Amino acid sequence: MKRETTPAKITDKIMELCSSAVPGAAPFYIPVEAAGWGLMNECFPNVQRMVQEHGGQQVNGWAVWQ
């Protein structure tokens, strides 16, 4: 069974999908590094803690998997 993962490249189909969600926006890759204390599948609490400890702000978006 194939596993969902980050696409190797941004294809025309991915561009079409992203444009339908947010007209005029372009998808891009964001490097991700897991925090040792992060909880699996708990993105929002993990981000809250990161912001509390390091500053900044939460920015919402979409992860595109294929």
CHARMM-style PDB file with segment names, atoms N, HN, CA, C and O in Angstrom:
ATOM      1  N   MET     1       0.843  -1.183   0.000  1.00  0.00      PROA
ATOM      2  CA  MET     1       0.000   0.000   0.000  1.00  0.00      PROA
ATOM      3  C   MET     1       0.889   1.248   0.000  1.00  0.00      PROA
ATOM      4  O   MET     1       1.839   1.343   0.777  1.00  0.00      PROA
ATOM      5  N   LYS     2       0.573   2.190  -0.868  1.00  0.00      PROA
ATOM      6  HN  LYS     2      -0.198   2.113  -1.499  1.00  0.00      PROA
ATOM      7  CA  LYS     2       1.335   3.434  -0.939  1.00  0.00      PROA
ATOM      8  C   LYS     2       0.988   4.332   0.250  1.00  0.00      PROA
ATOM      9  O   LYS     2      -0.133   4.316   0.759  1.00  0.00      PROA
ATOM     10  N   ARG     3       1.962   5.098   0.669  1.00  0.00      PROA
ATOM     11  HN  ARG     3       2.873   5.111   0.255  1.00  0.00      PROA
ATOM     12  CA  ARG     3       1.790   5.996   1.804  1.00  0.00      PROA
ATOM     13  C   ARG     3       1.683   7.434   1.301  1.00  0.00      PROA
ATOM     14  O   ARG     3       2.416   7.837   0.397  1.00  0.00      PROA
ATOM     15  N   GLU     4       0.768   8.207   1.890  1.00  0.00      PROA
ATOM     16  HN  GLU     4       0.173   7.880   2.624  1.00  0.00      PROA
ATOM     17  CA  GLU     4       0.669   9.621   1.537  1.00  0.00      PROA
ATOM     18  C   GLU     4       1.933  10.336   1.990  1.00  0.00      PROA
ATOM     19  O   GLU     4       2.453  10.071   3.073  1.00  0.00      PROA
ATOM     20  N   THR     5       2.414  11.232   1.164  1.00  0.00      PROA
ATOM     21  HN  THR     5       1.991  11.447   0.284  1.00  0.00      PROA
ATOM     22  CA  THR     5       3.635  11.956   1.491  1.00  0.00      PROA
ATOM     23  C   THR     5       3.658  13.301   0.768  1.00  0.00      PROA
ATOM     24  O   THR     5       2.803  13.579  -0.072  1.00  0.00      PROA
ATOM     25  N   THR     6       4.627  14.113   1.098  1.00  0.00      PROA
ATOM     26  HN  THR     6       5.321  13.887   1.781  1.00  0.00      PROA
ATOM     27  CA  THR     6       4.814  15.388   0.414  1.00  0.00      PROA
ATOM     28  C   THR     6       5.177  15.120  -1.043  1.00  0.00      PROA
ATOM     29  O   THR     6       6.063  14.308  -1.309  1.00  0.00      PROA
ATOM     30  N   PRO     7       4.523  15.774  -1.984  1.00  0.00      PROA
ATOM     31  CA  PRO     7       4.850  15.561  -3.397  1.00  0.00      PROA
ATOM     32  C   PRO     7       6.303  15.932  -3.696  1.00  0.00      PROA
ATOM     33  O   PRO     7       6.837  16.882  -3.123  1.00  0.00      PROA
ATOM     34  N   ALA     8       6.934  15.185  -4.587  1.00  0.00      PROA
ATOM     35  HN  ALA     8       6.500  14.414  -5.052  1.00  0.00      PROA
ATOM     36  CA  ALA     8       8.324  15.453  -4.964  1.00  0.00      PROA
ATOM     37  C   ALA     8       8.461  16.782  -5.703  1.00  0.00      PROA
ATOM     38  O   ALA     8       9.493  17.447  -5.607  1.00  0.00      PROA
ATOM     39  N   LYS     9       7.419  17.168  -6.440  1.00  0.00      PROA
ATOM     40  HN  LYS     9       6.580  16.629  -6.518  1.00  0.00      PROA
ATOM     41  CA  LYS     9       7.448  18.459  -7.136  1.00  0.00      PROA
ATOM     42  C   LYS     9       6.037  19.027  -7.197  1.00  0.00      PROA
ATOM     43  O   LYS     9       5.054  18.302  -7.048  1.00  0.00      PROA
ATOM     44  N   ILE    10       5.956  20.321  -7.416  1.00  0.00      PROA
ATOM     45  HN  ILE    10       6.755  20.910  -7.537  1.00  0.00      PROA
ATOM     46  CA  ILE    10       4.661  21.001  -7.510  1.00  0.00      PROA
ATOM     47  C   ILE    10       4.196  20.901  -8.958  1.00  0.00      PROA
ATOM     48  O   ILE    10       4.720  21.579  -9.842  1.00  0.00      PROA
ATOM     49  N   THR    11       3.212  20.051  -9.181  1.00  0.00      PROA
ATOM     50  HN  THR    11       2.787  19.500  -8.463  1.00  0.00      PROA
ATOM     51  CA  THR    11       2.713  19.783 -10.533  1.00  0.00      PROA
ATOM     52  C   THR    11       1.585  20.746 -10.900  1.00  0.00      PROA
ATOM     53  O   THR    11       1.122  21.526 -10.069  1.00  0.00      PROA
ATOM     54  N   ASP    12       1.156  20.676 -12.154  1.00  0.00      PROA
ATOM     55  HN  ASP    12       1.533  20.042 -12.829  1.00  0.00      PROA
ATOM     56  CA  ASP    12       0.016  21.487 -12.607  1.00  0.00      PROA
ATOM     57  C   ASP    12      -1.241  21.136 -11.814  1.00  0.00      PROA
ATOM     58  O   ASP    12      -2.030  22.022 -11.485  1.00  0.00      PROA
ATOM     59  N   LYS    13      -1.435  19.854 -11.503  1.00  0.00      PROA
ATOM     60  HN  LYS    13      -0.794  19.135 -11.770  1.00  0.00      PROA
ATOM     61  CA  LYS    13      -2.621  19.433 -10.732  1.00  0.00      PROA
ATOM     62  C   LYS    13      -2.587  20.036  -9.326  1.00  0.00      PROA
ATOM     63  O   LYS    13      -3.621  20.459  -8.808  1.00  0.00      PROA
ATOM     64  N   ILE    14      -1.415  20.076  -8.712  1.00  0.00      PROA
ATOM     65  HN  ILE    14      -0.575  19.733  -9.132  1.00  0.00      PROA
ATOM     66  CA  ILE    14      -1.296  20.675  -7.380  1.00  0.00      PROA
ATOM     67  C   ILE    14      -1.553  22.174  -7.463  1.00  0.00      PROA
ATOM     68  O   ILE    14      -2.232  22.730  -6.599  1.00  0.00      PROA
ATOM     69  N   MET    15      -1.028  22.831  -8.479  1.00  0.00      PROA
ATOM     70  HN  MET    15      -0.477  22.380  -9.181  1.00  0.00      PROA
ATOM     71  CA  MET    15      -1.291  24.262  -8.681  1.00  0.00      PROA
ATOM     72  C   MET    15      -2.793  24.516  -8.826  1.00  0.00      PROA
ATOM     73  O   MET    15      -3.330  25.466  -8.258  1.00  0.00      PROA
ATOM     74  N   GLU    16      -3.453  23.661  -9.590  1.00  0.00      PROA
ATOM     75  HN  GLU    16      -3.017  22.889 -10.052  1.00  0.00      PROA
ATOM     76  CA  GLU    16      -4.903  23.783  -9.798  1.00  0.00      PROA
ATOM     77  C   GLU    16      -5.653  23.627  -8.477  1.00  0.00      PROA
ATOM     78  O   GLU    16      -6.555  24.410  -8.177  1.00  0.00      PROA
ATOM     79  N   LEU    17      -5.282  22.620  -7.688  1.00  0.00      PROA
ATOM     80  HN  LEU    17      -4.549  21.984  -7.932  1.00  0.00      PROA
ATOM     81  CA  LEU    17      -5.912  22.394  -6.388  1.00  0.00      PROA
ATOM     82  C   LEU    17      -5.730  23.606  -5.481  1.00  0.00      PROA
ATOM     83  O   LEU    17      -6.691  24.078  -4.874  1.00  0.00      PROA
ATOM     84  N   CYS    18      -4.511  24.105  -5.389  1.00  0.00      PROA
ATOM     85  HN  CYS    18      -3.730  23.721  -5.882  1.00  0.00      PROA
ATOM     86  CA  CYS    18      -4.223  25.237  -4.513  1.00  0.00      PROA
ATOM     87  C   CYS    18      -4.936  26.509  -4.977  1.00  0.00      PROA
ATOM     88  O   CYS    18      -5.427  27.283  -4.155  1.00  0.00      PROA
ATOM     89  N   SER    19      -4.991  26.718  -6.276  1.00  0.00      PROA
ATOM     90  HN  SER    19      -4.592  26.089  -6.944  1.00  0.00      PROA
ATOM     91  CA  SER    19      -5.694  27.897  -6.810  1.00  0.00      PROA
ATOM     92  C   SER    19      -7.188  27.839  -6.521  1.00  0.00      PROA
ATOM     93  O   SER    19      -7.828  28.874  -6.329  1.00  0.00      PROA
ATOM     94  N   SER    20      -7.744  26.631  -6.490  1.00  0.00      PROA
ATOM     95  HN  SER    20      -7.225  25.791  -6.646  1.00  0.00      PROA
ATOM     96  CA  SER    20      -9.172  26.510  -6.185  1.00  0.00      PROA
ATOM     97  C   SER    20      -9.444  26.798  -4.711  1.00  0.00      PROA
ATOM     98  O   SER    20     -10.532  27.254  -4.360  1.00  0.00      PROA
ATOM     99  N   ALA    21      -8.464  26.536  -3.846  1.00  0.00      PROA
ATOM    100  HN  ALA    21      -7.580  26.165  -4.131  1.00  0.00      PROA
ATOM    101  CA  ALA    21      -8.631  26.801  -2.411  1.00  0.00      PROA
ATOM    102  C   ALA    21      -8.388  28.270  -2.085  1.00  0.00      PROA
ATOM    103  O   ALA    21      -9.131  28.873  -1.311  1.00  0.00      PROA
ATOM    104  N   VAL    22      -7.335  28.845  -2.684  1.00  0.00      PROA
ATOM    105  HN  VAL    22      -6.731  28.354  -3.313  1.00  0.00      PROA
ATOM    106  CA  VAL    22      -6.966  30.240  -2.433  1.00  0.00      PROA
ATOM    107  C   VAL    22      -6.550  30.857  -3.764  1.00  0.00      PROA
ATOM    108  O   VAL    22      -5.386  30.757  -4.155  1.00  0.00      PROA
ATOM    109  N   PRO    23      -7.495  31.499  -4.469  1.00  0.00      PROA
ATOM    110  CA  PRO    23      -7.164  32.081  -5.768  1.00  0.00      PROA
ATOM    111  C   PRO    23      -5.966  33.042  -5.681  1.00  0.00      PROA
ATOM    112  O   PRO    23      -5.904  33.910  -4.811  1.00  0.00      PROA
ATOM    113  N   GLY    24      -5.029  32.856  -6.603  1.00  0.00      PROA
ATOM    114  HN  GLY    24      -5.079  32.150  -7.309  1.00  0.00      PROA
ATOM    115  CA  GLY    24      -3.868  33.736  -6.664  1.00  0.00      PROA
ATOM    116  C   GLY    24      -2.696  33.300  -5.791  1.00  0.00      PROA
ATOM    117  O   GLY    24      -1.595  33.833  -5.927  1.00  0.00      PROA
ATOM    118  N   ALA    25      -2.919  32.336  -4.896  1.00  0.00      PROA
ATOM    119  HN  ALA    25      -3.813  31.902  -4.786  1.00  0.00      PROA
ATOM    120  CA  ALA    25      -1.831  31.875  -4.025  1.00  0.00      PROA
ATOM    121  C   ALA    25      -1.013  30.804  -4.741  1.00  0.00      PROA
ATOM    122  O   ALA    25      -1.530  30.074  -5.587  1.00  0.00      PROA
ATOM    123  N   ALA    26       0.252  30.719  -4.395  1.00  0.00      PROA
ATOM    124  HN  ALA    26       0.672  31.312  -3.708  1.00  0.00      PROA
ATOM    125  CA  ALA    26       1.124  29.707  -4.982  1.00  0.00      PROA
ATOM    126  C   ALA    26       1.674  28.807  -3.876  1.00  0.00      PROA
ATOM    127  O   ALA    26       2.123  29.308  -2.844  1.00  0.00      PROA
ATOM    128  N   PRO    27       1.646  27.499  -4.073  1.00  0.00      PROA
ATOM    129  CA  PRO    27       2.183  26.592  -3.052  1.00  0.00      PROA
ATOM    130  C   PRO    27       3.709  26.683  -2.995  1.00  0.00      PROA
ATOM    131  O   PRO    27       4.361  27.026  -3.981  1.00  0.00      PROA
ATOM    132  N   PHE    28       4.258  26.373  -1.833  1.00  0.00      PROA
ATOM    133  HN  PHE    28       3.728  26.095  -1.031  1.00  0.00      PROA
ATOM    134  CA  PHE    28       5.715  26.345  -1.667  1.00  0.00      PROA
ATOM    135  C   PHE    28       6.053  25.367  -0.552  1.00  0.00      PROA
ATOM    136  O   PHE    28       5.209  25.028   0.277  1.00  0.00      PROA
ATOM    137  N   TYR    29       7.293  24.924  -0.548  1.00  0.00      PROA
ATOM    138  HN  TYR    29       7.979  25.199  -1.222  1.00  0.00      PROA
ATOM    139  CA  TYR    29       7.765  23.980   0.456  1.00  0.00      PROA
ATOM    140  C   TYR    29       8.238  24.725   1.699  1.00  0.00      PROA
ATOM    141  O   TYR    29       8.839  25.795   1.605  1.00  0.00      PROA
ATOM    142  N   ILE    30       7.961  24.147   2.859  1.00  0.00      PROA
ATOM    143  HN  ILE    30       7.473  23.278   2.935  1.00  0.00      PROA
ATOM    144  CA  ILE    30       8.444  24.681   4.132  1.00  0.00      PROA
ATOM    145  C   ILE    30       9.241  23.575   4.810  1.00  0.00      PROA
ATOM    146  O   ILE    30       8.715  22.484   5.027  1.00  0.00      PROA
ATOM    147  N   PRO    31      10.499  23.835   5.147  1.00  0.00      PROA
ATOM    148  CA  PRO    31      11.259  22.809   5.855  1.00  0.00      PROA
ATOM    149  C   PRO    31      10.659  22.590   7.246  1.00  0.00      PROA
ATOM    150  O   PRO    31      10.301  23.547   7.932  1.00  0.00      PROA
ATOM    151  N   VAL    32      10.553  21.345   7.646  1.00  0.00      PROA
ATOM    152  HN  VAL    32      10.844  20.568   7.089  1.00  0.00      PROA
ATOM    153  CA  VAL    32       9.949  21.004   8.937  1.00  0.00      PROA
ATOM    154  C   VAL    32      10.960  20.232   9.766  1.00  0.00      PROA
ATOM    155  O   VAL    32      11.593  19.291   9.286  1.00  0.00      PROA
ATOM    156  N   GLU    33      11.100  20.645  11.013  1.00  0.00      PROA
ATOM    157  HN  GLU    33      10.586  21.409  11.402  1.00  0.00      PROA
ATOM    158  CA  GLU    33      11.964  19.940  11.951  1.00  0.00      PROA
ATOM    159  C   GLU    33      11.157  19.703  13.217  1.00  0.00      PROA
ATOM    160  O   GLU    33      10.731  20.654  13.873  1.00  0.00      PROA
ATOM    161  N   ALA    34      10.949  18.458  13.556  1.00  0.00      PROA
ATOM    162  HN  ALA    34      11.295  17.685  13.023  1.00  0.00      PROA
ATOM    163  CA  ALA    34      10.138  18.116  14.720  1.00  0.00      PROA
ATOM    164  C   ALA    34      10.853  18.508  16.013  1.00  0.00      PROA
ATOM    165  O   ALA    34      12.059  18.309  16.156  1.00  0.00      PROA
ATOM    166  N   ALA    35      10.092  19.064  16.943  1.00  0.00      PROA
ATOM    167  HN  ALA    35       9.112  19.226  16.827  1.00  0.00      PROA
ATOM    168  CA  ALA    35      10.630  19.355  18.273  1.00  0.00      PROA
ATOM    169  C   ALA    35      10.617  18.049  19.073  1.00  0.00      PROA
ATOM    170  O   ALA    35       9.673  17.267  18.958  1.00  0.00      PROA
ATOM    171  N   GLY    36      11.622  17.813  19.858  1.00  0.00      PROA
ATOM    172  HN  GLY    36      12.389  18.448  19.952  1.00  0.00      PROA
ATOM    173  CA  GLY    36      11.709  16.580  20.637  1.00  0.00      PROA
ATOM    174  C   GLY    36      10.542  16.384  21.589  1.00  0.00      PROA
ATOM    175  O   GLY    36      10.194  15.249  21.917  1.00  0.00      PROA
ATOM    176  N   TRP    37       9.937  17.469  22.031  1.00  0.00      PROA
ATOM    177  HN  TRP    37      10.220  18.390  21.764  1.00  0.00      PROA
ATOM    178  CA  TRP    37       8.832  17.397  22.981  1.00  0.00      PROA
ATOM    179  C   TRP    37       7.467  17.383  22.291  1.00  0.00      PROA
ATOM    180  O   TRP    37       6.447  17.224  22.962  1.00  0.00      PROA
ATOM    181  N   GLY    38       7.427  17.545  20.973  1.00  0.00      PROA
ATOM    182  HN  GLY    38       8.256  17.675  20.428  1.00  0.00      PROA
ATOM    183  CA  GLY    38       6.164  17.649  20.238  1.00  0.00      PROA
ATOM    184  C   GLY    38       5.295  16.405  20.369  1.00  0.00      PROA
ATOM    185  O   GLY    38       5.797  15.283  20.441  1.00  0.00      PROA
ATOM    186  N   LEU    39       3.994  16.623  20.397  1.00  0.00      PROA
ATOM    187  HN  LEU    39       3.586  17.535  20.339  1.00  0.00      PROA
ATOM    188  CA  LEU    39       3.028  15.530  20.490  1.00  0.00      PROA
ATOM    189  C   LEU    39       2.532  15.167  19.089  1.00  0.00      PROA
ATOM    190  O   LEU    39       2.184  16.053  18.309  1.00  0.00      PROA
ATOM    191  N   MET    40       2.498  13.880  18.767  1.00  0.00      PROA
ATOM    192  HN  MET    40       2.780  13.161  19.401  1.00  0.00      PROA
ATOM    193  CA  MET    40       2.046  13.392  17.472  1.00  0.00      PROA
ATOM    194  C   MET    40       0.610  13.838  17.203  1.00  0.00      PROA
ATOM    195  O   MET    40      -0.258  13.689  18.063  1.00  0.00      PROA
ATOM    196  N   ASN    41       0.358  14.384  16.015  1.00  0.00      PROA
ATOM    197  HN  ASN    41       1.064  14.506  15.317  1.00  0.00      PROA
ATOM    198  CA  ASN    41      -0.979  14.815  15.572  1.00  0.00      PROA
ATOM    199  C   ASN    41      -1.587  15.912  16.439  1.00  0.00      PROA
ATOM    200  O   ASN    41      -2.810  16.046  16.487  1.00  0.00      PROA
ATOM    201  N   GLU    42      -0.775  16.686  17.114  1.00  0.00      PROA
ATOM    202  HN  GLU    42       0.219  16.578  17.075  1.00  0.00      PROA
ATOM    203  CA  GLU    42      -1.255  17.786  17.957  1.00  0.00      PROA
ATOM    204  C   GLU    42      -0.615  19.098  17.513  1.00  0.00      PROA
ATOM    205  O   GLU    42       0.036  19.788  18.297  1.00  0.00      PROA
ATOM    206  N   CYS    43      -0.817  19.425  16.233  1.00  0.00      PROA
ATOM    207  HN  CYS    43      -1.346  18.864  15.596  1.00  0.00      PROA
ATOM    208  CA  CYS    43      -0.162  20.590  15.629  1.00  0.00      PROA
ATOM    209  C   CYS    43      -0.446  21.888  16.383  1.00  0.00      PROA
ATOM    210  O   CYS    43       0.480  22.643  16.680  1.00  0.00      PROA
ATOM    211  N   PHE    44      -1.705  22.152  16.694  1.00  0.00      PROA
ATOM    212  HN  PHE    44      -2.456  21.538  16.452  1.00  0.00      PROA
ATOM    213  CA  PHE    44      -2.038  23.437  17.301  1.00  0.00      PROA
ATOM    214  C   PHE    44      -1.419  23.608  18.686  1.00  0.00      PROA
ATOM    215  O   PHE    44      -0.827  24.655  18.952  1.00  0.00      PROA
ATOM    216  N   PRO    45      -1.532  22.616  19.586  1.00  0.00      PROA
ATOM    217  CA  PRO    45      -0.848  22.765  20.884  1.00  0.00      PROA
ATOM    218  C   PRO    45       0.673  22.852  20.740  1.00  0.00      PROA
ATOM    219  O   PRO    45       1.322  23.585  21.486  1.00  0.00      PROA
ATOM    220  N   ASN    46       1.243  22.113  19.790  1.00  0.00      PROA
ATOM    221  HN  ASN    46       0.716  21.518  19.184  1.00  0.00      PROA
ATOM    222  CA  ASN    46       2.687  22.185  19.572  1.00  0.00      PROA
ATOM    223  C   ASN    46       3.108  23.582  19.132  1.00  0.00      PROA
ATOM    224  O   ASN    46       4.110  24.110  19.615  1.00  0.00      PROA
ATOM    225  N   VAL    47       2.349  24.178  18.221  1.00  0.00      PROA
ATOM    226  HN  VAL    47       1.536  23.749  17.829  1.00  0.00      PROA
ATOM    227  CA  VAL    47       2.668  25.531  17.749  1.00  0.00      PROA
ATOM    228  C   VAL    47       2.492  26.541  18.874  1.00  0.00      PROA
ATOM    229  O   VAL    47       3.311  27.448  19.026  1.00  0.00      PROA
ATOM    230  N   GLN    48       1.428  26.394  19.667  1.00  0.00      PROA
ATOM    231  HN  GLN    48       0.762  25.658  19.544  1.00  0.00      PROA
ATOM    232  CA  GLN    48       1.216  27.302  20.802  1.00  0.00      PROA
ATOM    233  C   GLN    48       2.430  27.296  21.726  1.00  0.00      PROA
ATOM    234  O   GLN    48       2.908  28.350  22.145  1.00  0.00      PROA
ATOM    235  N   ARG    49       2.919  26.109  22.035  1.00  0.00      PROA
ATOM    236  HN  ARG    49       2.530  25.252  21.695  1.00  0.00      PROA
ATOM    237  CA  ARG    49       4.079  26.007  22.924  1.00  0.00      PROA
ATOM    238  C   ARG    49       5.317  26.641  22.275  1.00  0.00      PROA
ATOM    239  O   ARG    49       6.066  27.356  22.941  1.00  0.00      PROA
ATOM    240  N   MET    50       5.528  26.387  21.012  1.00  0.00      PROA
ATOM    241  HN  MET    50       4.920  25.806  20.471  1.00  0.00      PROA
ATOM    242  CA  MET    50       6.683  26.950  20.312  1.00  0.00      PROA
ATOM    243  C   MET    50       6.641  28.476  20.338  1.00  0.00      PROA
ATOM    244  O   MET    50       7.664  29.121  20.569  1.00  0.00      PROA
ATOM    245  N   VAL    51       5.466  29.053  20.103  1.00  0.00      PROA
ATOM    246  HN  VAL    51       4.635  28.529  19.915  1.00  0.00      PROA
ATOM    247  CA  VAL    51       5.308  30.512  20.120  1.00  0.00      PROA
ATOM    248  C   VAL    51       5.558  31.050  21.528  1.00  0.00      PROA
ATOM    249  O   VAL    51       6.219  32.075  21.689  1.00  0.00      PROA
ATOM    250  N   GLN    52       5.034  30.367  22.548  1.00  0.00      PROA
ATOM    251  HN  GLN    52       4.497  29.534  22.417  1.00  0.00      PROA
ATOM    252  CA  GLN    52       5.253  30.809  23.931  1.00  0.00      PROA
ATOM    253  C   GLN    52       6.742  30.802  24.277  1.00  0.00      PROA
ATOM    254  O   GLN    52       7.226  31.707  24.957  1.00  0.00      PROA
ATOM    255  N   GLU    53       7.467  29.784  23.810  1.00  0.00      PROA
ATOM    256  HN  GLU    53       7.073  29.049  23.258  1.00  0.00      PROA
ATOM    257  CA  GLU    53       8.870  29.643  24.170  1.00  0.00      PROA
ATOM    258  C   GLU    53       9.817  30.484  23.309  1.00  0.00      PROA
ATOM    259  O   GLU    53      10.881  30.892  23.773  1.00  0.00      PROA
ATOM    260  N   HSD    54       9.429  30.743  22.052  1.00  0.00      PROA
ATOM    261  HN  HSD    54       8.564  30.411  21.675  1.00  0.00      PROA
ATOM    262  CA  HSD    54      10.358  31.394  21.124  1.00  0.00      PROA
ATOM    263  C   HSD    54       9.821  32.674  20.494  1.00  0.00      PROA
ATOM    264  O   HSD    54      10.541  33.349  19.757  1.00  0.00      PROA
ATOM    265  N   GLY    55       8.564  33.015  20.776  1.00  0.00      PROA
ATOM    266  HN  GLY    55       7.979  32.467  21.374  1.00  0.00      PROA
ATOM    267  CA  GLY    55       7.975  34.198  20.170  1.00  0.00      PROA
ATOM    268  C   GLY    55       7.424  33.895  18.783  1.00  0.00      PROA
ATOM    269  O   GLY    55       7.402  32.746  18.341  1.00  0.00      PROA
ATOM    270  N   GLY    56       6.987  34.936  18.118  1.00  0.00      PROA
ATOM    271  HN  GLY    56       7.005  35.869  18.477  1.00  0.00      PROA
ATOM    272  CA  GLY    56       6.405  34.776  16.789  1.00  0.00      PROA
ATOM    273  C   GLY    56       4.897  34.619  16.876  1.00  0.00      PROA
ATOM    274  O   GLY    56       4.276  34.998  17.870  1.00  0.00      PROA
ATOM    275  N   GLN    57       4.322  34.061  15.833  1.00  0.00      PROA
ATOM    276  HN  GLN    57       4.827  33.754  15.027  1.00  0.00      PROA
ATOM    277  CA  GLN    57       2.873  33.860  15.810  1.00  0.00      PROA
ATOM    278  C   GLN    57       2.528  32.646  14.958  1.00  0.00      PROA
ATOM    279  O   GLN    57       3.295  32.228  14.091  1.00  0.00      PROA
ATOM    280  N   GLN    58       1.372  32.105  15.230  1.00  0.00      PROA
ATOM    281  HN  GLN    58       0.749  32.445  15.935  1.00  0.00      PROA
ATOM    282  CA  GLN    58       0.870  30.963  14.455  1.00  0.00      PROA
ATOM    283  C   GLN    58       0.388  31.449  13.101  1.00  0.00      PROA
ATOM    284  O   GLN    58      -0.289  32.472  13.005  1.00  0.00      PROA
ATOM    285  N   VAL    59       0.739  30.716  12.059  1.00  0.00      PROA
ATOM    286  HN  VAL    59       1.289  29.885  12.137  1.00  0.00      PROA
ATOM    287  CA  VAL    59       0.264  31.002  10.705  1.00  0.00      PROA
ATOM    288  C   VAL    59      -0.372  29.724  10.181  1.00  0.00      PROA
ATOM    289  O   VAL    59       0.284  28.684  10.121  1.00  0.00      PROA
ATOM    290  N   ASN    60      -1.637  29.792   9.803  1.00  0.00      PROA
ATOM    291  HN  ASN    60      -2.169  30.637   9.851  1.00  0.00      PROA
ATOM    292  CA  ASN    60      -2.347  28.611   9.306  1.00  0.00      PROA
ATOM    293  C   ASN    60      -2.187  28.455   7.804  1.00  0.00      PROA
ATOM    294  O   ASN    60      -2.022  29.435   7.077  1.00  0.00      PROA
ATOM    295  N   GLY    61      -2.238  27.232   7.357  1.00  0.00      PROA
ATOM    296  HN  GLY    61      -2.372  26.436   7.948  1.00  0.00      PROA
ATOM    297  CA  GLY    61      -2.142  26.950   5.941  1.00  0.00      PROA
ATOM    298  C   GLY    61      -2.567  25.516   5.689  1.00  0.00      PROA
ATOM    299  O   GLY    61      -3.257  24.918   6.514  1.00  0.00      PROA
ATOM    300  N   TRP    62      -2.170  24.974   4.580  1.00  0.00      PROA
ATOM    301  HN  TRP    62      -1.610  25.460   3.910  1.00  0.00      PROA
ATOM    302  CA  TRP    62      -2.527  23.605   4.203  1.00  0.00      PROA
ATOM    303  C   TRP    62      -1.261  22.811   3.935  1.00  0.00      PROA
ATOM    304  O   TRP    62      -0.280  23.331   3.405  1.00  0.00      PROA
ATOM    305  N   ALA    63      -1.302  21.552   4.309  1.00  0.00      PROA
ATOM    306  HN  ALA    63      -2.099  21.129   4.740  1.00  0.00      PROA
ATOM    307  CA  ALA    63      -0.254  20.612   3.910  1.00  0.00      PROA
ATOM    308  C   ALA    63      -0.822  19.810   2.743  1.00  0.00      PROA
ATOM    309  O   ALA    63      -1.893  19.214   2.862  1.00  0.00      PROA
ATOM    310  N   VAL    64      -0.116  19.792   1.628  1.00  0.00      PROA
ATOM    311  HN  VAL    64       0.753  20.276   1.532  1.00  0.00      PROA
ATOM    312  CA  VAL    64      -0.565  19.048   0.460  1.00  0.00      PROA
ATOM    313  C   VAL    64       0.180  17.731   0.421  1.00  0.00      PROA
ATOM    314  O   VAL    64       1.407  17.701   0.322  1.00  0.00      PROA
ATOM    315  N   TRP    65      -0.559  16.654   0.498  1.00  0.00      PROA
ATOM    316  HN  TRP    65      -1.556  16.678   0.578  1.00  0.00      PROA
ATOM    317  CA  TRP    65       0.018  15.311   0.425  1.00  0.00      PROA
ATOM    318  C   TRP    65      -0.467  14.628  -0.822  1.00  0.00      PROA
ATOM    319  O   TRP    65      -1.521  14.963  -1.363  1.00  0.00      PROA
ATOM    320  N   GLN    66       0.297  13.681  -1.269  1.00  0.00      PROA
ATOM    321  HN  GLN    66       1.153  13.409  -0.830  1.00  0.00      PROA
ATOM    322  CA  GLN    66      -0.056  12.950  -2.497  1.00  0.00      PROA
ATOM    323  C   GLN    66       0.018  11.469  -2.207  1.00  0.00      PROA
ATOM    324  OT1 GLN    66      -0.238  10.653  -3.093  1.00  0.00      PROA
TER     325      GLN     66
END
